[in-house]
């Protein structure tokens, strides 16, 4: 998939008409900028188009329609669906009601697998996968991009360091899966001491909207921030990534450094999602 994405990034014109007439149904039950817009751009750059459910509060969900019914209807309008939903497991569940492919664009605090594809693409373009040491910092409990990335990295020769407050460590299920996969991993509460060993630092936002209690959020908000001075201790070649949106985890002065790859990372979402859609739509061509 990453090879195909690189091929597409090199020569997007070669696929500009490849899926003319195909439609992608987009169902976003939660806010999204990057994921939705890059899927839209990807589909259009393959010659296809999208049909969008629109905002949840203007859809039949407002009238009490079940998710199963919504996807059963919408599968009749499109060749594939992409869905983001606040409930963990919702994408898997919805896919069981329909015959067209359904892509998980984030299921609550569960997984975000297409973000991981573009994260892997970005890692490969920068640090590469040989003898890789990755630090993943911030909200490891609710951050779905972290869960997907940590799983995926077990397929590579990667050491993983998880840096978070104790209250936001990896969920037990993810930690268990990593152990089962034989992952080389360690958990820390401080970035200091581990930063200098890293090839990649993947920073995440504290997922405020997932906290059951606003006070719990306030206790951890504002910790685990980096700025250009923090990175003095890092390797010169350190790649700093972030799935975005950032709040205050990465100071603006990092943007000017050679370390910053998060905007390029977001841009990589288009060729990567083009490669994914190409693979999925080819099956139904
Ligand atoms: C992430 C998400 O939605 O999980 N955003 C994204 O898709 N790039 C990260 C986040 O919201 O913090």
Boltz pocket constraint, residues with backbone or C-beta under 6 A from the ligand:
constraints:
  - pocket:
      binder: B
      contacts: [[A, 31], [A, 34], [A, 35], [A, 105], [A, 106], [A, 112], [A, 115], [A, 144], [A, 145], [A, 204], [A, 205], [A, 243], [A, 244], [A, 245]]
      max_distance: 6.0
